[in-house]
């Protein structure tokens, strides 16, 4: 992860964090789930990545809505309300005395099974809900120099195979893409849809800028990322032409700017795709403008109430 958007500064405080498993706190080295857990056996579950800013979790309602929609799609009973889960998240932060520069991995599996088998009929008890809060500050040098993408052979597939709109634990599709990009010496994978159009990256969402317009994929073959949607809405609110549309890798090569979005690092410029320098290979004015708007959006979100 030397130049990944998920590259972060090591923090020794993470060795002493308390992790929440089904409402109970455990020290990091004691936080475990059963080998019969659905998430471990089958990748049967959903998750969210959350950030903490000024003691608050921005856009939490949107994350909860996506989590509950994923649970419904998987026919997974959360056995608690959204407010109860919000309270548990904040209680975990309070127990760790965390206010800033924190990333939370919220994971929900179908829970423990009586035997290793696919059917939910052999599940016993309720879901497993894990909250891992860590001190993570994005490496600022990555934002300054940008990342290098590699177009991989692994495609984002049709919804009737595995719907890419579900933020599931089953991430092999993205892991294969990540491995291929890493083996090619690049920072992240650029993934196409079944028709050869640009879909997304393996762990972030992809945007290009052409003649003052911001383009991103149609969204048919990617998760509707919270940051992705926020950036689209910021463009609309600030008279920046923005389009969710099909476009090719060739059109990405010819863009003036490119960037990726994600909850952890926000907006990160892309300096190169498949060995082609994007624009002049430096941060562009659109990235600067959207980053400033996004930071203000987070500040406004966390100052409310």
Secondary structure, DSSP 8 states (H G I E B T S, - for coil): -TT-TT-B---GGGGG-EEEETTEEEEGGG----TTBHHHHH--EEEEEEEEBTTB-TTHHHHHHHHHHHHHHTT----S-HHHHHHHHHHHHHHTT--SSEEEEEEEE--BBSSS-S-GGGB-SS-EEEEEEEE--B-HHHHHH-EEEEE-S--B--HHHH-TTS-BS--HHHHHHHHHHHHTT-SEEEEEBTTS-EEEESSSEEEEEETTEEEE--STTS---HHHHHHHHHHHHTT--EEE----HHHHHT-SEEEEEETTTEEEEEEEETTEE-TTSS--HHHHHHHHHHHHHHHHHHH--
